[in-house]
Amino acid sequence: MPIGYYSFKINEMPFAVWGDIDDLKKESLNYIENIETDLFRYQMEYILAELRKDPENLNAAISIRQTYFHALETFLSLLASALQATEYPIGWILKYTNQELRSFINKINDKEKIFNFHKLNEIDWTKIGHLIHRIEYHSEEDTLKIDKMLEFWKKWAIFHTDKNSILEYNSLKHGYRTKFGSTKLKIGNKEIEPGKYGLNYSVVKPFNNNKDLKLNFYTDFASSHWNPFRNSIEILLISCSIINVKAFLLPYLVKENLSIKYEIPKNEWFEELEKECGPDLINLNLTKSIKNIDPSELLTKAELDKILNKFE
């Protein structure tokens, strides 16, 4: 039994996974082969049918939004594993944290150098996308469609690392921290409804950066608005991207001759996206006046312990 290891990085942190080399190879291949690339597409199509039957069905709209977030994180983490742990992507997937994923994605957004197994020195989303799709083997027509999809890779990367998106996703997936529906604004005598579909949630804000005083906090109101029909079309593109990362990885894990097939995004997806515009207001944050409280009124850990000890 030949014991060995695969080494890789998650962002800047090095790791080594140990085991029987043949078993590690099989484990890695099984993981990639068993990725259900149509899962998010299936979820979206099922939920979208319900939303089309009843456009007032906020549960369906929110479910599409949740699927969109989940699909996007799955794609970006799989893509990162393809770059940084090509022969053992499951190791990257099992060990990464959201913070490390966002840090890695931000480096690509900023065109910073990243560790990768593919000798990519100049970093941007187009170069990464061309690597993943083995662009030199595609026709000119298909290359144009792929390049259109890569523009969404750039948008998704910025969206995934945006502070408001992170707060919304966390509030949505850690249940019962949200209220469904749009938020109406009244400015003077004018009432504005930013969009039909939205999500309202609370976020935690500290009063002070002092370690002891950080135990004190207040909450802000936040809301987001979006178009579930547009999100549905983007899920088709995200699923297409997942299929193609899987196609990129398989030849590294299967050494014999292998026939791989990439999915080419459809022109009608891009045409439908042009028709489905987003809401006028994407994010809204309202800050409470309590944020200006005097730091001398805040409670230290010792003071909080004294107050709460009476209940023990």
N, C-alpha and C positions, 0 to 999 in steps of 0.2 A: 504494500500500500504506500505509494509515493506521497509523502506529506509535503506540502508546499504552501505558497500563499499568492494572493493577488494584492498588489498595492495600488492605491488610487488616492485622489484628493477630493474632499468636499470643500469647495471654495479654496481656502488656503491650508486647510487642516489635512495632514496625511494620515492614512489608515492602511492596515494590512489585515486581510481576512485569511485565516489558516484552515487547512483541512486537506483531505485527500484531493489531489489535483483533478482527477477524473470526476469526482463527485461535485467539486466546485464548478467545473465546466458544465456538467449536466444540470446543476441547479440554476446556473445563469441562463442556459438555453431554455430550460423549462419555463422560467419566469417570462422571458421575452415571447416565446411561442404561445403562452397562455394569456397574454394581454388581450382582453376583450375590447377590441378597437371600436366596436359598434355600440358599446354600452351607453355612452352619453347621447349618441344619436337616437338610440331606441327610447331612452328616457324622455328626451326632448319631444320626439314625435308623438309619443303617447300623451304627454301633458299638453302639448300644443293643440291636439285635437279637442281636448276638454276646454281649453281657453277659447278656441274658435266657436265652439258650441255656445259658450257663455262668456263674452268679453268682460263681464263684471266679476268673474271668478278670480279673486285675488290669491286664493291658495294655489291655483294653477300658475298665475303670473310669478309668484314668489318661488314656486318649485322650479320654474325655468331659470330664474335668476340663480338659485342655489346650484342647479346643474351646471350653469355657465361658469360659476366660480370654481366648482369642483373639477370640471373638465380642464379649465385653464391651469390650475395648480398641477394636475396630473401631467399635462403636456409639458409644462416648463420644467418640472422635476425630471421627467423622462429624457427630455432634451439635454439637461445638465448632466445626467448620468451618461449619456452617449458621448459627451465631450470629455468628461473627467474620469469615467470608469468604464471604458468601452468594452472590456472583456468581462467585467463583473458588475453590470449596471444595477443588479439587485442590491449590492452592497451600498451603493449611493442612496438608493431609494429607502433602504431600511434605516440608514443612519442620519439622513439629513434633517435639519430643523428648518422651520419656515424662515427664521432669521437668516440662516446661512444661504438658503435659496434666494431670498430677496437681495442679499448682499452680492451674490454671484451674478444675478440678473442685472443689478444696477451697474456692475462693472462693464457688462456688455453694452448697456445703455450708454455709458460714458466712454466706450471704446478703449477701456483699459486692458492691459495685458492680463490674460487668465491662463492658469495651468490647463492644458488639454493634451490629448494623445495624438493630435492630428497636425501638429506643426503649423497651427494657425498663429501667425505673429501679428498680423493686422486684424483687429477684432471689430466686427460690426454684424448686425443681424443678417444683412444680405450675404456676406461671406459665409457665415455659419449656415444659412439656409441653402446656399449653393453646395456646400460640403455635404449636408444631410441628404440632399436630393440627387447627389452625383450629377450636377446640372449639365455636365459636358455630354451626357448620354441622352439628353432630351431634345426634342425638336424645338425649333424656334417658337412655334405656336404654343407648345406646352410650357416652355420657359417663361413666356410672357404671363401665363396664368399663375405659374409658381411664384413669379416675382410680385404679382398682385397680392398673393397670399402672404408673402414675406413682409409686405407693408403692414399687415395685421399683426405679424409677430412683433414688430416694433411697438405698435399701439398696445398690444396685450402686455408686453413687458413693462411699459410705463404704467399701465393701469394696475397691474398686479403689485407693483411696488409703491403705489400712491397711498398716502396715509389714510385718506378717506375710504379708499377701497378696502384697505386692511381692516379698518374699524367696522365697515359694513359686513364684510365676510365673517369676521369673528362674532359679531352680534347675531348674524344669521345662523351660523352653524352651531353656536352654543345657545341652544334654544331658550325661548321665553324671554329674550332680551329685546324683542322687537314688536312693533305694531305695524300692521300692514296698511297700506293706503297712501294716497298723496297728501302733501301738506299745502294748505292754502295760506297765502300771504296777503295781508291787507296793508297797503301803502296809501295813506290818506283815505280817500273814498273809493280807491280802486282795489278790487280783490283779484289776486292772481293765483291761478292754479298751474304750477309748473309742468305737471304731467299727470296722466291718468293713473299710472302705476308707480308705486313708491314704497319706501320702507322708512320707518321712524325708529330711532333707537337712542339710548343714552350712552355717553362716553365719560370715562373717569378723567378728571384733571387734578393735578397736585397744586397746592398753594405755593409750595416752597421747595427748592432743590436740596435743602438741608436734609440729611439722611433721617434724622430723628423726626423732623416735622413732616416728612413725606407720608407719615401714617394718617395725616389729615388730607382730605380731598373733597372736591365738590363734583357735581355732575353737570354736563352740558347736554343740550338737546341737539341731535343731528338727524338729517334725513337725506335720502338719496332718491333720485327719480331716473327711470330708464324705460326703454321700450322692449318688452319681452319678445316681440316678434323679430326685432333686430337681433337680440341675443340668440334667438333660435337659429337664425341663419349663420351667425358666427360659430355656434356649436358645431354646425356642419364643417366649417373650416378647421375648427380645433380638432375634431375627430379625424379629418383628413390629415392633419399635421401629425397626430399620434400614429396613424397608420404608416406614415412615411418615415418617422423616426424608428419605428419597429423594422421597417424594410432596410433602413440604413444599418441597424445593429446586427441583423441576422447573419450576414456574411462573416462577421468577426467571430461568431460563435459556432458556425457550421463550416468546417474546413473543406468539405467536399463541394463539388459543383452544385450551385444553388440558383434556382430561378426566382428572382425577386420582382415584385411588381409595386410600383408607386401609384398612388391615387392622384390624379390630376384634378384640381378644383374646377368646378363647372362655371361657365360664364354666367349662367342664370343666377348663381349665388351672388355674384358681384352686382348683377342688375337689380336683384331684389334688395340688396343692402342699400343701393342708391335711393330706392323708393322709400325705405323705412328710416325716416329721420328720427333723431333722438329727441328727448324733451328739451324745453327751453332752459331749464335749470337742472344741473346734474346733482350738485351737493349743496346743502344748506346747513350752516352751523350757527346756533344762537347761544351766546355766552351770557351767563347770569351775572348780575352786578355783585354777587357775593364774592366773586374772585378777588375783589379789592380789600378783603378783610385784613386787618392789621396782624402781622405775623406774631406779635406778642400775645394774641388771643388764642393761638393754636396750641394744641396739647402735645406734650412730649410723651414718649413711650412710658416713662415712669408715672406720669399723671394719668394716662389711660389705664395702666395696670391697677393703680390705686382705685380708680372709679369702678373697674370691672371685678376686682377681687371680692367685693362684697357679695357677688352672686355665686361664688364658689363654695 
